[in-house]
Amino acid sequence: MLQMAQFAIIRMQKFQVSDVQGIQKHNQRQGISKSNLDIDYSKTEQNYDLLNDQNLKYESEIKEKIAEQVKRKPRANSVVLSEFMVTASPEYMNALSAEEQKKYFEKSLEFIQERYGQKNTLYAVVHHDEATPHMHVGVIPITEDNRLSAKDIFNKQELRELQEEFPKHLQEHDFEIVRGEKGSEKKHLSSQEYKEKQDLEKEIQLLDKEIDGKKNEFIDLSEALPQEKLDVKVQKEITTDVKQKLFGDAEVTKKETGNYVLAP
């Protein structure tokens, strides 16, 4: 029986050529990020690339490989990069030694290259300067018959098999890991979206605490004014004030379970 969350995590996101420069800057830590406040730049020197000793110019490398293998010139909006984000449950990943973490990423890279082609794998950047160690692997989506087509390579069937086969590969190399949540309706999150989801869960906890505090204030106020009935509008304002503080103009709904979620 698992003693802690031990989920293998692999997610894929598609990018056009206009996105590539931003991906490069993030992966290679070129400049200080204003949006990702979780990066600890004092630990950035611990990051490494399993495939490259020096930083790459992603766009020129991608264009060169496409020109070498693909006969038809890609459209301006073509997907030229499929990036995988690889990690595991934070409790599991952070419990591994540095040597075990590196092996985890090496075997993950091995799995990706065997499945999508070694020559089409551009980088495998491991980040140790964020809360949970993780790896970004860039693959140029070129088919076996030399077409640039992320749509054909990463169809629904392939994405389902990816989630099934990835943990199996790691299990074969002595990692006690299982696949994450199942369900075709689950959205595969990018690393930034995954971070935002975690931040939202923290905000939900703070929201619950603040609402509890407001309830206590309401009770105290009711006891202090036994002859007066508080207007229902006051109760709504109490909850709305807390929601507004945390979520701004975003609509917030409460499920029967008591968990607050952003409304679609």
Backbone hydrogen bonds, N-H to C=O, Kabsch-Sander energy under -0.5 kcal/mol:
donor,donor_aa,acceptor,acceptor_aa,energy
8,A,178,V,-3.3
9,I,87,T,-2.3
11,R,85,M,-1.9
13,Q,83,E,-2.3
15,F,81,L,-2.7
17,V,78,S,-0.6
19,D,16,Q,-1.8
20,V,16,Q,-0.7
20,V,17,V,-0.7
21,Q,17,V,-0.5
23,I,19,D,-1.8
24,Q,20,V,-2.5
25,K,21,Q,-2.3
26,H,22,G,-2.1
27,N,23,I,-2.7
28,Q,24,Q,-2.7
29,R,26,H,-0.8
30,Q,25,K,-2.3
31,G,29,R,-1.1
33,S,31,G,-0.5
37,L,35,S,-1.0
39,I,36,N,-0.9
40,D,129,D,-3.2
41,Y,39,I,-0.9
43,K,40,D,-2.3
44,T,41,Y,-0.7
46,Q,43,K,-2.2
47,N,44,T,-2.0
48,Y,126,V,-1.6
50,L,48,Y,-0.5
50,L,124,A,-2.6
58,Y,56,L,-0.9
61,E,57,K,-2.3
62,I,58,Y,-2.8
63,K,59,E,-2.5
64,E,60,S,-2.1
65,K,61,E,-2.2
66,I,62,I,-2.4
67,A,63,K,-2.3
68,E,64,E,-1.8
69,Q,65,K,-1.6
70,V,66,I,-3.1
71,K,69,Q,-0.5
71,K,146,N,-0.6
78,S,75,R,-1.6
80,V,15,F,-2.0
80,V,78,S,-0.6
81,L,15,F,-1.7
82,S,139,V,-3.1
83,E,13,Q,-2.8
83,E,81,L,-0.6
84,F,137,V,-3.0
85,M,11,R,-2.9
86,V,84,F,-0.6
86,V,135,M,-2.9
87,T,9,I,-2.4
89,S,7,F,-1.6
92,Y,5,A,-0.5
93,M,89,S,-2.9
94,N,90,P,-2.5
95,A,91,E,-0.7
95,A,92,Y,-0.6
96,L,92,Y,-0.7
96,L,93,M,-1.0
101,Q,97,S,-2.6
102,K,98,A,-2.0
103,K,99,E,-2.0
104,Y,100,E,-2.4
105,F,101,Q,-2.2
106,E,102,K,-2.6
107,K,103,K,-2.7
108,S,104,Y,-1.6
109,L,105,F,-2.5
110,E,106,E,-2.3
111,F,107,K,-1.9
112,I,108,S,-2.1
113,Q,109,L,-2.8
114,E,110,E,-2.3
115,R,111,F,-1.5
116,Y,112,I,-2.6
117,G,113,Q,-2.0
121,T,118,Q,-1.3
122,L,120,N,-0.7
122,L,138,G,-3.0
123,Y,138,G,-0.8
125,V,136,H,-2.3
126,V,48,Y,-3.7
126,V,124,A,-0.5
127,H,125,V,-0.5
127,H,134,H,-3.1
128,H,126,V,-0.6
134,H,127,H,-1.5
135,M,86,V,-2.6
136,H,125,V,-2.9
137,V,84,F,-2.5
137,V,135,M,-0.5
138,G,123,Y,-1.6
138,G,136,H,-0.5
139,V,82,S,-2.4
139,V,137,V,-0.5
140,I,120,N,-2.7
142,I,140,I,-2.3
143,T,141,P,-0.5
143,T,147,R,-3.2
146,N,143,T,-1.7
149,S,141,P,-2.1
149,S,147,R,-1.0
153,I,149,S,-1.7
154,F,150,A,-2.8
155,N,152,D,-0.5
155,N,153,I,-0.8
159,L,155,N,-2.2
160,R,156,K,-1.9
161,E,157,Q,-2.3
162,L,158,E,-2.4
163,Q,159,L,-1.5
164,E,160,R,-1.3
165,E,161,E,-3.2
166,F,162,L,-2.0
168,K,164,E,-0.8
169,H,165,E,-2.2
170,L,166,F,-1.7
171,Q,167,P,-2.4
172,E,168,K,-1.7
173,H,170,L,-1.1
174,D,171,Q,-1.6
175,F,170,L,-2.0
176,E,174,D,-0.6
177,I,175,F,-1.9
178,V,6,Q,-2.5
180,G,8,A,-0.6
186,K,183,G,-1.6
189,L,187,K,-0.7
194,Y,190,S,-2.7
195,K,191,S,-2.0
196,E,192,Q,-2.4
197,K,193,E,-2.3
198,Q,194,Y,-1.9
199,D,195,K,-2.4
200,L,196,E,-2.3
201,E,197,K,-2.0
202,K,198,Q,-1.7
203,E,199,D,-2.1
204,I,200,L,-2.3
205,Q,201,E,-1.7
206,L,202,K,-2.0
207,L,203,E,-2.6
208,D,204,I,-2.4
209,K,205,Q,-1.9
210,E,206,L,-2.5
211,I,207,L,-2.5
212,D,208,D,-2.2
213,G,209,K,-2.1
214,K,210,E,-2.4
215,K,211,I,-2.4
216,N,212,D,-2.0
217,E,213,G,-2.0
218,F,214,K,-2.4
219,I,215,K,-2.4
220,D,216,N,-2.5
221,L,217,E,-2.3
222,S,218,F,-2.3
223,E,219,I,-2.3
224,A,220,D,-1.8
225,L,221,L,-1.2
228,E,225,L,-1.2
230,L,228,E,-0.6
234,V,231,D,-1.2
235,Q,231,D,-1.0
236,K,232,V,-1.9
237,E,233,K,-2.1
238,I,234,V,-2.0
239,T,235,Q,-1.7
240,T,236,K,-2.7
241,D,237,E,-2.4
242,V,238,I,-1.4
243,K,239,T,-2.4
244,Q,240,T,-2.7
245,K,241,D,-1.6
246,L,242,V,-1.5
247,F,243,K,-3.1
248,G,244,Q,-1.7
250,A,247,F,-2.0
253,T,261,V,-2.2
255,K,259,N,-1.8
258,G,255,K,-1.7
261,V,253,T,-2.0
263,A,251,E,-1.9
